[in-house]
C-alpha cells in the first residue's frame, strides 16, 4: 500500500473530522471512503456514456427506435408483474 499526502484547507479538515465522528469512523477512513465512492461514480458514469454512445450509434446506423410511450407502457407492465411483448422498433423520423 502506498502513501499519498494531500493538502486541504483547515476548515475542510475540521468538517471532515466532524463528519467522520458523526459517521462513527476516523477521518482517514472517511476520506478513503469518499475517494472510493467518487472513483466508483466516475467509472460508472464512463461506462454509462460508453453504452449510451454505442446505442446512439446503433440508432443512427439503423434508424430504428422504440417510441417512448411504447417503452414506458412495456416497462410499467413489467413492474406490475405482467409479461408484455417487447415493443417493436420503428424508423426514426429526423
Secondary structure, DSSP 4 states (H G I P E B T S, - for coil): ---------HHHHHHHHHHHHHHTS-HHHHHHHHHHHHHHHHHHHHHHHHHHHHHHHHHHHH-EE--HHHHHHHHHHHHTT--PPPPPPEEPP-
